[in-house]
Amino acid sequence: IMTTEVFRNIVYDTDSSSQLSNLFMVCFDEFHFMNDPDRGTVWEESVISCPPSVKILALSATMGNVDEIKGWISSIHGPTDLILSNHRPVPLRYLFAMKQGLMPLFRDPNAGPGSINGINKAQGKLDAGSVINPSIIKLEEQLLRKGQQRQTRSGRPLKDVKVNPNAMI
């Protein structure tokens, strides 16, 4: 197990043939980092320089251009299979950490980008389950009021407190 940068450096090493002689497969987890402007070239160089005898397994749950990537890897490394799955063994949940503990970020605990219920819009507006959890907004407004009450004792003016749920995401 190593970072992509370490693997790339091993491949570039003049003694890499002995280091990689017993390597059957390299597994790139989070392969969508190939699209990252800062680190993407490292991923590309690793695929390009990977010995033809070594199998490549590229994993990503968030890559949109998988057919293009498959074609690119095929052209560089040889025949490539694409396996697609929507199964998520660990459900994606959005939680908000507060002093009271973790609370679902959305009114529907299964809502959020990539989660079971996703983000649902009707006529350009979020549906009731996809909005910020009202309990979080209420607690945040209470905390702001307490903070402002402390400020007014020190002579500062009290301002009207309202939490913008859109600024919380």
Secondary structure, DSSP 4 states (H G I P E B T S, - for coil): ---HHHHHHHHHSTTHHHHHTT--EEEETTGGGGG-TTTHHHHHHHHHHS-TTSEEEE--SS-S-HHHHHHHHHHHHS----------SS----EEEETTEEEESBSSTTBSTTSSSB--EETTEE-GGGSBPHHHHHHHHHHHHHHHHHHHHTTPPP------GGGG-
